[in-house]
Amino acid sequence: MQRQIRAVFDDETVTVYQAYSPAIAESAVRAGRFVPPFRTTRMTWIKPSFLWMMYRCGWASKEGQERVLAVSITRAGFEWALANSALSHYVRGVHPDRATWQRLLKRSPARVQWDPERDLRLRELPYRSLQLGLGGEAVPRYVDEWTTGITDVTGLVREIRGLLDDGDEVAASALLPSERPYPLSPALADHLGATD
């Protein structure tokens, strides 16, 4: 199955999405970076795919995920996390054996999961999208070094959902962020088990 990172990005930054409680989101937006009650001791998952985030948070309806943030981070930081990640599951052909994968998992500060991408109605698509879990040393790097801006996009989320509820998929689709395939070096693509 195809595995590809699709994201909004420019020469310097890439946008990832997270959903939080109002308390965490409002503090982060006000400060322009993640501050308490956000905790750097927990693994935090970032998603370049807007629609996968919508699937995960139920269009900002799930408890503790009522606010959706678009987080701009440096491409250098994003690629550091990818390079220092381990796949969440053993994959034959990517890892020489299960023991090698387990060793990599233990020492890696980031985790990669490839989950089915979603369409506008949040139905599974026949290709996979990236979730990137940051733990250990990756979290303070994310918070203190990589983040260049935080925007609350909950209003956009609700607008798109309202259009869908009204049956206007064309207008809803026109509001989606314009994501495109994120370029990976051959070595990094191999490391992640990504495909073209």
Number of C-alpha atoms within 10 A of each C-alpha: 10 13 20 23 22 20 21 18 20 11 7 10 20 22 27 24 24 22 27 19 17 14 13 19 26 17 16 21 17 12 12 15 20 24 18 10 12 18 13 20 11 11 17 17 19 19 24 25 23 25 24 25 24 23 18 17 20 16 21 23 13 14 11 14 20 18 25 26 24 21 27 20 22 22 17 13 18 20 13 14 25 23 16 20 24 26 24 16 14 17 13 10 9 14 16 11 12 13 11 11 19 16 11 16 19 10 12 19 20 27 22 21 17 22 15 18 23 21 14 17 12 16 13 15 12 11 14 22 23 23 21 24 23 26 22 15 14 24 23 16 17 22 16 12 14 21 21 17 19 22 16 19 16 17 12 14 20 14 15 22 21 13 16 17 11 10 11 13 15 10 13 20 15 10 13 14 13 12 15 13 12 14 12 17 8 11 10 15 18 13 17 23 18 20 14 10
